[in-house]
Amino acid sequence: MIGEFGIASATGPRTCCWPPRIRDALPALPLAASVLMDIAQPNQAMMLKGICDTLVPASRVMRDLPALAELRAAFPGRIRLIVNEGVPARLAPTACSISHMRWAWG
């Protein structure tokens, strides 16, 4: 399916069923935990080890560097941050926060 349809990865909204089933059926397909999963605590991130390759943290921790650092320590895969590009140009505090994230996460 990956090669036949050109699917590069899958992102899902819930942890209860879809990731393990997709991982079992398509072990080579990279899986991402959606922001809709609302992962904000390290124990939630730890539950995704071996199932998801990428974690998109909950919206409420996107600009919380200490919380992001805790998620980073708990989750061995990639962490993807969502940035609304239209907002930073209009709101200086947001732009400043994003600038700090870029510095902290490389």
C-alpha positions as CSV (number, residue, x, y, z in Angstrom):
1,M,0.0,0.0,0.0
2,I,2.8,2.4,0.8
3,G,4.5,2.0,-2.5
4,E,1.4,1.4,-4.5
5,F,-0.4,4.6,-3.4
6,G,2.6,6.7,-2.4
7,I,1.5,7.1,1.2
8,A,4.4,8.5,3.2
9,S,2.8,8.5,6.7
10,A,-0.4,8.5,8.7
11,T,-1.6,10.8,11.5
12,G,-4.4,9.7,13.8
13,P,-6.6,11.4,16.4
14,R,-7.0,8.7,19.0
15,T,-4.7,6.3,20.8
16,C,-7.3,3.6,21.7
17,C,-7.5,1.6,18.5
18,W,-6.0,3.0,15.3
19,P,-2.2,3.1,15.9
20,P,-1.6,-0.5,17.0
21,R,-3.8,-1.8,14.2
22,I,-2.1,0.2,11.5
23,R,1.4,-0.6,13.0
24,D,0.5,-4.3,12.8
25,A,-0.9,-4.1,9.3
26,L,1.8,-1.7,7.9
27,P,4.9,-1.9,10.1
28,A,7.0,0.3,7.7
29,L,4.5,3.2,7.7
30,P,5.5,6.1,9.9
31,L,2.7,7.0,12.3
32,A,2.1,10.4,14.0
33,A,0.0,11.1,17.1
34,S,-2.2,14.0,16.2
35,V,-2.7,17.2,18.3
36,L,-6.2,15.9,18.7
37,M,-4.9,13.2,21.0
38,D,-4.2,16.0,23.5
39,I,-0.9,14.6,24.6
40,A,0.4,17.1,27.3
41,Q,1.9,14.8,30.0
42,P,5.0,12.6,29.9
43,N,3.0,9.5,30.9
44,Q,0.8,10.0,27.9
45,A,3.8,10.3,25.6
46,M,5.4,7.2,27.1
47,M,2.3,5.2,26.1
48,L,3.1,5.9,22.4
49,K,6.6,4.4,22.5
50,G,6.9,1.7,19.8
51,I,3.6,2.7,18.3
52,C,4.0,6.3,17.0
53,D,7.1,7.7,15.4
54,T,6.1,11.4,15.7
55,L,4.2,13.2,18.4
56,V,2.2,16.5,17.9
57,P,1.7,17.8,21.5
58,A,-1.5,19.2,22.8
59,S,-2.2,22.8,21.8
60,R,-1.9,24.0,25.4
61,V,1.8,23.0,25.7
62,M,2.9,24.2,22.2
63,R,4.6,27.3,23.8
64,D,5.4,25.8,27.2
65,L,9.1,25.0,26.9
66,P,9.4,23.1,30.3
67,A,6.4,20.9,29.3
68,L,7.9,20.3,25.9
69,A,11.2,19.3,27.5
70,E,9.3,16.8,29.7
71,L,7.6,15.3,26.6
72,R,11.0,15.2,24.8
73,A,12.5,13.2,27.6
74,A,9.5,10.8,27.7
75,F,9.1,10.3,23.9
76,P,12.0,8.8,21.8
77,G,10.6,9.8,18.4
78,R,10.2,13.1,16.6
79,I,8.1,16.0,18.1
80,R,6.3,18.2,15.6
81,L,5.1,21.6,16.7
82,I,2.2,23.3,14.9
83,V,2.7,27.0,14.2
84,N,0.0,29.2,12.8
85,E,2.1,31.3,10.4
86,G,-0.5,34.1,10.2
87,V,-0.6,34.8,14.0
88,P,3.1,35.5,14.8
89,A,3.3,38.4,12.4
90,R,0.4,40.1,14.2
91,L,1.2,39.2,17.8
92,A,4.6,40.0,19.2
93,P,4.4,37.7,22.3
94,T,3.6,34.8,20.0
95,A,6.4,35.6,17.7
96,C,8.8,35.9,20.6
97,S,7.6,32.5,22.0
98,I,8.1,30.8,18.6
99,S,11.6,32.4,18.4
100,H,12.5,30.8,21.7
101,M,11.1,27.4,20.6
102,R,13.3,27.6,17.5
103,W,16.3,28.3,19.6
104,A,15.5,25.6,22.2
105,W,14.7,22.8,19.7
106,G,17.3,23.6,17.0
